[in-house]
Each structure stands twice: as structure tokens, then as C-alpha cells.
């Protein structure tokens, strides 16, 4: 993220909603402000914000934008949407 803008707030809220609905608490979320940590942004090659980086399970995936389209976010992260089933089915990569 870059600062405390309204776009950043929307992206974070969308991401939290998606994670709770689709991953059932089986996730860790770390929010980093690239203005406070520019070296980290450079190391991660972040060129646009907000950028979501899924580091595990591999492969690494990136999604850029406000994260408002749940299906596109899940597709970009290669996470299967929750469609019933039990908690073991949530968040499995394709």
C-alpha cells in the first residue's frame, strides 16, 4: 500500500473480506506501506500499489488493484473459491 488513501482502505477491506469468506481464517496478512519501507518495495519489485503478493503456497503470485472482484483475485492467486465442503477444501491452490 501507499499511505492511508481511500483506495488503500478499499483494497484492504476487500482483501480481508475475501480472506475471511474464502480462506476461513487459514491465512496470514501483512500490510506494508511502501512509503515507510521503500527498500522492501524495491526488493519485491513493487511498481504499483496496492499490490497483493501471495508467497505461500508456491508459486508466488501478485494481484494489483482494489481487489474488488473476488473471482479475479482468487484466479490471480490460484486459490479455489469456497463452494461448500469443509475447511480442508478452503484455499487449496490449483
N, C-alpha and C positions, 0 to 999 in steps of 0.2 A: 504494500500500500504506500501511498504518498500523502502524508499528512492526514488531517482529520476532515476530509471533504465529504460532501453528501454522497458522492459516487462511491467513495470508500466505504461509508456506512452501509449503503445499499448492498454492495458486494459482500461485505462481512455478514450481514443479516441473511442474504440469500444462501451463502455458504453454510452458515450454522443450520438453517432450515433444511437444506439438502442433506447435510451430515446426519442430523437427528432423524429425519424421515427415512433415509436410505441406508444408513450405516448402523443405526441402533446403538449409538454410543461406542462403537468399535473404531475409534479414530483418535488421533492427536492433532490438534490445530495450533499452529504457531503463527502469530501475526507479527510481521516485521515491517516497520516504517523505513523505507529506503532513504528518507531524508536523515534519519538518525543513524543509519548503518549503510552508508554509501559503498563501503568496501564489500560488504556482503552482496549488495545488489550487483556490483561489478563481477564478483566471483561467480555468482549464479547466472550471469549474463541476462539480467532482467532489463529489457528495453522499454517495456510499457507497464503501466500499473492500472488497476490491480492485476497481479499475476498470481495464479494458484499453481503451486508445484506439489505434485504427489510424488513422494520419494519412495514409499514402500506400499505394496509390494512392487518390485521392479517389473517393467521398465519405468523409468522416470517419465512423468507426463506433466505438461503445462497447459493451463487454460487461462486466457486473458479476457478481461471484460467484467461486466457487472454480475455475471453468474446467474442471471435471471431465468434462463431456460434450463430447467433441471435435466431434461433429456440430453441436451447438448453437453452439459457439464459432465454427466455420467459417461457419455460416449467418449468425450475427450480424455477422461481419466481412466477409461476402460474398466468401469465399475458396472456390474449388472444391476439394473433397477430392482428394488424390492417388489415382488409380486406375490405376496403371501409367503408361505413357507416359514421356516423357523430361523432363529438368529444365525445359525451356521451358514445360511444361504446369503446373508447380507454382506455386501461389499466384496464379494469374490471377483477377482479380475478374470477377464476372458482368456 
